């Protein structure tokens, strides 16, 4: 099991450590609800150094990205980021990822921790024009500083004007005395904030500087448990739960990052599926009765007939109610439709709700 550059600090802070995607990761410190509330109202720091980072460089780098990505990366400009997914050849999803344009011939890709090797091999398979590829995942640390006070908490550490950074953009500069740090504004919590990419050797120094600068803003370390509840309140997909190699991106609601203005892997089949219409959809739901929907629970109709399955579910710390995501047959996908979650031998009533659950 791999450690991040901050593992010793997490243990010293009393974090509960768990295996996740092959890494020893902090799942919680003070408790998921407290950490969740910290991010929604103030500022928290996640160590997400387990994520993967690739650099693609060369005159055909864009061509390669266009081939393997569902989105249209030709729309990017220097300093801009794009969300997309990597389609497989069978109608499913290899991974969802971020594309950062450094310049016209240099791109920075951020992929999910559990898929680093799979994604690398997949992209390499389509690299037929000699694009220089470099996997810097093992040399790179990543902190997500999230919450409404994130810009104020971090501003003393850099000359980059954080509050005015455009959503889904990035800049490089000096941060906490370290040069050439990449700072982006994407976020997986819906609470605003920034991602800080640094070399592993600089990670402890930068981590300490962030907490020192954020002390007056109520900054706290946040584990993966709250990361999951935060993203679910916003209806964000988690690879391995809501999307995977077997799920259709169109059924998952990812049509908005599926651009048929270019050819990409399996684009013809996905276009045909779009024209024919999907038979099921990924929907959000709120549980009305008492009970928490969990991953892979069956979704049934009033008669108990299976109509789908839960992909993600939790007790929302903000709403104080159980929420979830799941695939259901088209007939049950309309907002306001009553559905039922099969929990052991009971049917728990729920209602289809449009995400995000927390506005």
matplotlib code that plots the C-alpha trace (Angstrom):
import matplotlib.pyplot as plt

x = [0.0, 1.4, 1.7, 1.4, 4.1, 1.7, 0.9, 2.9, 1.2, -2.3, -1.4, 0.0, -3.3, -5.2, -6.7, -8.5, -6.5, -8.0, -6.9, -8.2, -7.2, -4.0, -3.1, -3.1, -5.5, -7.2, -11.0, -11.8, -10.2, -12.8, -15.7, -17.5, -20.3, -18.0, -15.6, -18.4, -19.8, -16.3, -16.1, -19.6, -19.1, -15.4, -12.4, -10.9, -7.9, -8.0, -4.8, -5.7, -2.2, -3.4, -4.8, -2.9, -1.2, 0.1, 1.8, 1.2, 3.6, 4.2, 2.6, 0.1, -0.8, -4.2, -4.9, -4.3, -6.6, -9.3, -9.2, -9.5, -11.7, -15.4, -15.2, -13.7, -10.3, -9.8, -11.9, -9.3, -6.9, -3.8, -4.8, -8.2, -9.4, -12.0, -14.0, -14.4, -14.6, -12.5, -15.0, -14.1, -15.0, -17.9, -20.2, -18.8, -16.3, -12.6, -12.5, -13.5, -10.7, -9.6, -7.6, -5.4, -4.0, -0.5, 0.1, -0.7, 1.5, 1.5, -1.4, -1.7, -4.3, -5.6, -7.1, -8.6, -6.2, -7.7, -7.3, -3.8, -2.3, -5.4, -5.7, -2.0, -2.2, -5.4, -4.0, -0.7, -2.6, -3.9, -0.6, 0.3, 1.9, 4.8, 3.3, 5.7, 3.9, 5.1, 3.4, 4.3, 1.7, 4.4, 6.3, 3.2, 1.3, -2.2, -4.1, -7.7, -8.5, -12.2, -14.9, -16.2, -13.2, -10.6, -9.4, -9.1, -7.2, -4.7, -4.2, -1.3, 0.7, 0.8, 0.7, -1.8, -5.2, -7.2, -10.6, -10.7, -9.6, -12.2, -13.9, -12.1, -8.9, -5.4, -2.2, 1.3, 3.4, 5.1, 3.0, 4.2, 7.7, 7.8, 8.2, 6.3, 3.2, 0.1, -3.1, -6.5, -10.1, -12.2, -13.5, -15.3, -17.3, -19.4, -18.2, -15.6, -11.9, -8.6, -6.3, -2.6, -0.1, 3.4, 6.4, 6.4, 9.5, 7.7, 4.5, 5.1, 6.3, 3.2, 0.8, 2.1, 2.0, -1.6, -2.7, -0.7, -2.3, -5.7, -5.7, -7.8, -10.4, -11.2, -9.2, -9.3, -7.9, -10.7, -10.8, -12.3, -15.5, -16.6, -15.3, -17.9, -20.8, -19.9, -19.7, -23.0, -24.9, -23.9, -24.8, -21.2, -20.4, -17.8, -16.0, -16.4, -19.8, -22.0, -19.9, -17.6, -16.5, -20.1, -22.2, -23.3, -22.1, -25.4, -27.4, -25.2, -26.1, -22.8, -24.2, -23.1, -19.4, -20.0, -19.2, -20.1, -18.5, -15.4, -14.5, -13.4, -13.3, -16.8, -18.3, -20.4, -22.1, -22.7, -24.2, -26.5, -27.5, -28.3, -30.5, -32.3, -32.7, -31.6, -33.6, -32.5, -31.1, -29.0, -31.2, -31.0, -33.4, -34.3, -35.5, -38.8, -39.1, -36.5, -33.4, -30.2, -29.8, -26.4, -24.4, -25.9, -29.3, -32.1, -34.6, -38.1, -41.6, -44.7, -45.3, -41.7, -40.5, -36.9, -36.5, -32.9, -30.1, -28.5, -25.0, -24.3, -26.2, -25.6, -27.1, -26.8, -25.2, -26.6, -30.1, -30.4, -32.0, -30.9, -30.0, -28.6, -28.0, -29.1, -30.0, -33.7, -35.8, -36.9, -40.5, -39.4, -36.8, -39.1, -38.6, -41.2, -41.7, -42.1, -39.6, -38.7, -35.3, -35.1, -33.4, -33.2, -36.9, -38.4, -39.4, -38.3, -40.1, -38.1, -38.7, -36.8, -35.1, -33.1, -29.5, -27.8, -29.5, -27.8, -28.0]
y = [0.0, 3.4, 6.4, 10.1, 12.6, 13.6, 10.3, 10.9, 14.2, 12.6, 10.0, 12.7, 14.6, 11.5, 10.7, 7.3, 5.8, 3.3, 1.7, 3.5, 2.9, 1.3, 4.2, 4.6, 7.6, 9.6, 8.9, 11.3, 13.4, 15.1, 13.2, 13.3, 15.7, 18.2, 18.1, 18.4, 21.5, 23.0, 22.8, 24.2, 27.2, 27.9, 26.1, 22.6, 20.8, 17.4, 15.5, 14.0, 13.2, 9.7, 11.2, 10.6, 13.2, 12.8, 15.3, 15.0, 17.0, 17.5, 18.8, 15.9, 16.1, 17.7, 15.1, 12.4, 14.0, 14.6, 10.9, 9.6, 12.3, 12.8, 16.6, 19.0, 20.0, 22.3, 24.8, 25.1, 28.0, 28.5, 28.3, 26.7, 23.3, 20.9, 18.1, 15.0, 11.2, 8.6, 6.3, 2.7, 0.7, -1.1, 1.8, 2.3, 4.7, 4.1, 7.0, 10.6, 13.2, 16.8, 18.3, 21.3, 23.2, 24.5, 25.7, 24.6, 21.6, 20.7, 19.3, 18.1, 15.4, 14.5, 11.0, 8.9, 7.1, 3.7, 4.1, 5.5, 2.4, 1.6, 5.1, 5.3, 2.0, 3.1, 6.5, 4.9, 2.5, 5.4, 7.3, 6.5, 9.9, 10.0, 12.2, 12.5, 11.1, 11.4, 10.0, 12.3, 10.8, 9.4, 12.7, 15.0, 15.9, 17.5, 19.4, 20.5, 23.6, 23.9, 26.2, 29.8, 31.1, 29.3, 32.4, 34.5, 31.8, 31.2, 34.7, 35.6, 32.7, 33.9, 36.9, 35.2, 36.9, 33.9, 35.5, 36.6, 33.2, 31.9, 28.6, 25.8, 27.8, 27.6, 29.6, 28.8, 30.8, 31.0, 29.6, 29.4, 30.3, 27.4, 28.3, 26.8, 25.6, 24.9, 26.4, 25.5, 26.3, 23.2, 21.6, 18.4, 19.7, 22.5, 24.8, 26.7, 26.5, 25.6, 22.7, 23.0, 20.8, 20.6, 18.3, 15.7, 17.1, 20.5, 19.0, 19.1, 22.7, 23.7, 21.8, 23.5, 26.9, 26.4, 25.6, 28.5, 31.0, 29.5, 29.5, 32.6, 31.2, 28.0, 25.8, 22.0, 18.8, 16.9, 13.2, 11.2, 10.5, 14.1, 14.4, 11.7, 13.3, 16.8, 15.5, 13.6, 16.6, 18.2, 15.1, 14.7, 11.2, 9.0, 6.6, 3.0, 3.9, 5.9, 5.4, 2.6, 0.4, -0.9, 2.3, 4.4, 8.0, 9.1, 7.2, 8.8, 12.3, 13.1, 14.2, 17.7, 16.7, 14.4, 16.4, 14.8, 17.7, 15.4, 11.7, 10.0, 6.4, 4.8, 8.2, 6.6, 4.1, 6.8, 9.1, 6.2, 5.6, 9.3, 9.3, 6.1, 7.3, 5.7, 3.1, 4.1, 7.2, 8.1, 10.1, 11.7, 10.7, 11.7, 9.0, 9.8, 6.9, 6.1, 4.3, 5.0, 3.8, 2.2, 1.3, -1.7, -1.7, -2.6, 0.2, -1.2, 0.0, 0.0, -3.7, -4.6, -5.1, -4.2, -1.0, -0.1, 0.1, 2.5, 3.7, 6.1, 6.9, 8.7, 10.7, 14.3, 16.3, 19.5, 18.4, 15.9, 13.3, 10.3, 11.1, 9.1, 8.5, 5.5, 4.1, 3.6, 2.7, 5.7, 5.5, 6.2, 9.0, 12.0, 14.4, 13.8, 10.1, 7.8, 4.9, 2.4, 1.3, -2.4, -2.5, -6.1, -7.2, -3.7, -1.3, 2.3, 5.1, 7.7, 10.4, 11.3, 14.6, 16.8, 17.2, 19.1, 18.3, 21.3, 24.5]
z = [0.0, -1.0, 1.3, 0.3, 1.4, 4.2, 5.7, 8.9, 9.4, 9.1, 11.6, 14.0, 13.6, 14.7, 11.4, 10.9, 8.0, 5.5, 2.3, -0.8, -4.4, -3.2, -0.9, 2.9, 3.1, 5.9, 5.9, 8.8, 11.6, 13.9, 12.3, 8.9, 9.9, 11.5, 8.6, 6.1, 7.9, 8.0, 4.2, 3.6, 6.0, 6.3, 4.8, 4.8, 3.3, 1.6, 0.8, -2.6, -3.6, -4.6, -7.8, -11.1, -13.2, -16.8, -19.1, -22.9, -25.0, -28.7, -31.9, -31.9, -28.2, -28.9, -31.6, -29.1, -26.5, -29.1, -29.9, -26.4, -24.8, -25.1, -24.9, -27.5, -26.2, -29.2, -27.3, -24.5, -24.2, -22.1, -18.4, -19.1, -17.8, -19.2, -17.6, -19.8, -19.8, -21.7, -23.5, -24.1, -27.2, -25.6, -24.7, -21.2, -19.5, -18.9, -16.5, -16.0, -16.0, -16.2, -19.1, -18.4, -21.4, -20.5, -24.0, -27.6, -27.4, -23.7, -21.7, -18.1, -17.4, -13.9, -13.6, -10.8, -8.4, -9.0, -12.8, -13.2, -14.8, -16.8, -18.2, -19.0, -21.0, -22.7, -23.8, -24.8, -27.1, -29.1, -29.1, -32.7, -33.6, -31.1, -28.4, -25.5, -22.4, -18.8, -15.7, -12.8, -10.4, -8.0, -7.8, -7.3, -4.2, -4.5, -1.9, -2.4, -0.2, -0.3, 1.2, 1.0, 2.9, 0.8, -1.2, 2.0, 3.8, 1.0, -0.4, 1.9, 0.4, -3.2, -5.5, -7.7, -7.3, -6.1, -5.6, -9.3, -10.7, -13.3, -12.5, -14.3, -14.8, -13.4, -13.0, -12.2, -9.7, -6.3, -3.4, 0.2, -1.0, -3.5, -7.2, -10.1, -8.1, -10.2, -8.6, -10.1, -9.4, -10.1, -6.9, -6.1, -3.2, -4.7, -1.9, -4.0, -3.5, -5.1, -5.9, -5.2, -7.1, -5.7, -5.9, -3.1, -1.5, -1.0, 0.2, 4.0, 3.9, 1.8, 4.0, 7.1, 5.5, 4.4, 8.0, 9.4, 6.9, 7.5, 11.3, 11.6, 9.2, 11.0, 8.7, 9.3, 7.7, 5.9, 5.1, 2.2, 4.2, 4.0, 0.4, -0.5, 1.3, -0.1, -3.7, -3.3, -2.1, -5.4, -7.5, -8.8, -10.1, -8.5, -10.7, -9.6, -8.1, -10.5, -13.6, -14.7, -17.7, -18.0, -17.7, -20.6, -20.4, -21.9, -19.3, -16.7, -17.8, -19.4, -22.7, -21.9, -22.2, -25.2, -28.4, -31.7, -33.6, -33.8, -34.0, -30.8, -29.5, -29.9, -30.9, -33.8, -31.4, -28.7, -31.3, -32.4, -28.8, -28.4, -31.5, -30.4, -26.8, -23.6, -21.7, -18.2, -16.5, -13.5, -11.2, -7.8, -5.1, -1.5, 0.9, 2.5, 4.9, 7.5, 6.2, 4.2, 0.6, 0.0, -3.1, -5.1, -3.2, -5.6, -6.6, -7.0, -7.9, -5.6, -6.5, -5.6, -9.2, -9.8, -11.8, -11.1, -8.5, -6.2, -7.1, -4.3, -1.0, 2.3, 5.1, 3.9, 6.8, 5.4, 4.6, 7.6, 5.2, 3.2, -0.5, -3.3, -7.0, -9.0, -12.4, -13.0, -16.0, -18.1, -17.0, -13.4, -14.1, -14.0, -11.1, -8.4, -9.2, -6.2, -6.1, -3.4, -2.1, -1.1, 2.3, 3.5, 3.5, 3.5, 0.8, 1.8, -0.1, -2.0, -4.5, -7.7, -7.1, -9.4, -8.4, -6.9, -3.7, -2.0, -4.1]

ax = plt.figure().add_subplot(projection="3d")
ax.plot(x, y, z, "-o")
ax.set_aspect("equal")
plt.show()
